[in-house]
Every structure is written in C-alpha cells, then in structure tokens.
Amino acid sequence: MALAEPTAVPAQVAADLGVAVATVTKWRKRFEVAGVDGLIDAERPGRPKADLVLSAEERDQLQRWARRAKSAQALALRARIVLACAAPGATNKQVAVHVRVMEHTVAKWRRRFVDKRLDGLIDEPRPGRPPSILLDKVEEVISATLEQTPNNATHWSRASMAEKSGLSKSTVGRIWRRFDLKPHLVDGFKLSTDPQFVAKVVDVVGLYHNPPEKAVVLCVDEKSGMQALDRSQPVLPMMPGMPERRSHDYARHGVTSLFAAFDIADGTVIAQLRPQHRAIEFKKFLATIDKTVPADLDVHLICDNLATHKTPAINAWLEGHPRFHMHFTPTGSSWINQVERWFGLLTDQLLRRGVHKSVAALENDVRDWITAWNNNPKPFRWIKTADEILNSLAKYMARISGATH
C-alpha cells in the first residue's frame, strides 16, 4: 500500500516501516507477478523425513520396551517416539509435542531406526577415559589393607596407605569405599564355647516363639554394681548451639544391684534392689516372683550361667517349688536374654547421664523409672528363629575359618 503512492520509492518505504530495502523490493515483485496471492506464504516442504514402517515383531518389541517397568527410561522414550512416528500421517513436530521432546530429537531417532531398526535405539558402548589407576594397583592396596599393618601403628590410615602405595589419600579413600573397607573401625565378638550351645539356643528361642500355655516366661538377670555417681562440678544444661556439659571426673557414693524379671508377653518387669547379688539375694528374688505370679501358672525362667543361679540352696528351693522351670542361656551369649535389652534402655535413659549423691537417691530414681515403665510396658518382638541364628553363626565361622587366630 505504501508503494502505491505516486511519489513512493523503496528506500523511503523501507525507512518508514523499519525493514530492509531488499524486503520491500521482494514483496513488490511478488505482488506485481501474482497480485494478492503473491503475498501469501506457500507451504514449505521442509527437510524430507525418512519413511517409517514397522513389522509386527518390531511393534511388539517396541511396545514391550515402552511399557516394561525394568526398561531404561531412555530406551522407553525412544520406543515411544518410534511408535508415534509410525502412526499414519504423523509429522516430527506432532510427535515432539505428543512425547514432549525437541523436534530434532524425534528426527534423530526416526533416522536411527530407519537405518539400523531396533539395534539403532540401543546405546553403543562408550570407551570413556581410560582408568588412571590400574587393577593391579587397586589389588595391592586391598591386599595390604587386609593382610598387613604399618610398622608404627595397629591399623592403616589414608595417609599411611597413600605413603606406602604411592597413591593420593583421596584415591585410597575411594578404593576403601568401593570395597567397603574401614580400617579405622573395630568391633567386638565372642563365640560361645558351650558344648550345649545348639540345644540351649533352640530351648530359649522356642520359648520366645512358642511360650507354653498356662505359664509365664520371665527373662531374669542382675544388673550388679550400679554406681551412684556425683559429678565434681554442677552439670551445665543444654543451650541453643551447645550440648549439655559435665565434668569428666566424679565422686562415687556406693553401688547397688538390681534384680529384674522381664515378662516376654506384656513387657512388665518384676524388680528388686539389693546391696549385693549373692545366691541368698537371688533366692529372695525368686520368692518375690513366686508371690507376684498367680499360683495357677507355671513359671519359666531364662537365666545366664552365673554360679549364684546354681548353688545347692537355689536348687533346693526350686525342688520345693515345682512350678518353676529353669532355662539357661549358652555360656557367653547374654544377647539371647531379652532382659539385657531392657537393662540397655535403663542405662541409656537413666544411669549413664544420671547424677546421684547417694545410693538411696539412685535407688529411688531406678524405682521411679521402673514404675513408669510398668505403667506403659513395651514387650520386645523376637524375630529370629533358632535355625536362622545357627545358620548365621555357621556362615560367620566359615568366613573367619582361615583367620590367623
């Protein structure tokens, strides 16, 4: 329209419209040749796309890749792209919108499939950067960690192993993490030497899983030597950004012993505090259990092999009370007695950080803690069977059978 003016020139029209002179000249020629139709963009053919036709086997395989949960997500996406491209009349632009990827991504995998079919959708192995640490060097570090110790220490550190192997400390750390080696950690163990170990494990675990009818199963033990400790200076309370602080030294005001019987059914505890833990005190505790448990129920006691549990006086008392049945844990296997777990809770929640100026104060706190426990008891759930315990022990012994000890 601007060029239709009598005095119009292309340069002036281009300046007025803010376009290039070549653009004005182009559309003037198009209008002169084709009129109004020359101003309409003709459909552009674009880059020709490869024809994509799927066989029945290929379609089934692509659908399995696209739907299977264990397929790699990249492979599943490529399968969906090819399936969408195989639809009649589907363009790359339409497929890109449907699958939510870029158009050039659709074109790439369409072309790869047409050239190589299903194999074209699978990533080829990439060589990557060659490893800077050879396998024989890694084996040297692992062997030295497992079989040797440094001359001036009991275990390796990253620095000492790096000095020995010639690798960096970070490389040594990566090798240890890769093979789950932790030289700085040490753990304890004890294998029972009880000749009746298997029979005792089966007996005790059998009580946990299948307690007898019309009977109470009690895990019994003593926590001896509980100390009434008073810190040499007042405990400083916890503050924002600062934990509770206490002095490392303390004053000892005496000891006491706790006798406890843990009911595996409901988690309640029968307890007594005594100044000593001799057979005579254990006999008195048995009498307390006898009075506490209803007379129509048998009593099965799980105890360790402490000598005070087997004295003639105790055996005579048990003979006079036939409803009591003793079950002994294997020697060196206190972990199988559930009351030990209860003692652990008592230690964590009261004894370890408690401050007591006398034995009486300690005993009062212990009694209060036990009363609160019995108001809301929590039985423990024993999961492992006797077979699982014995099989686990057999595997562990097989692993250490070649150790130097």
Disulfide bonds with the S-S distance in Angstrom:
none
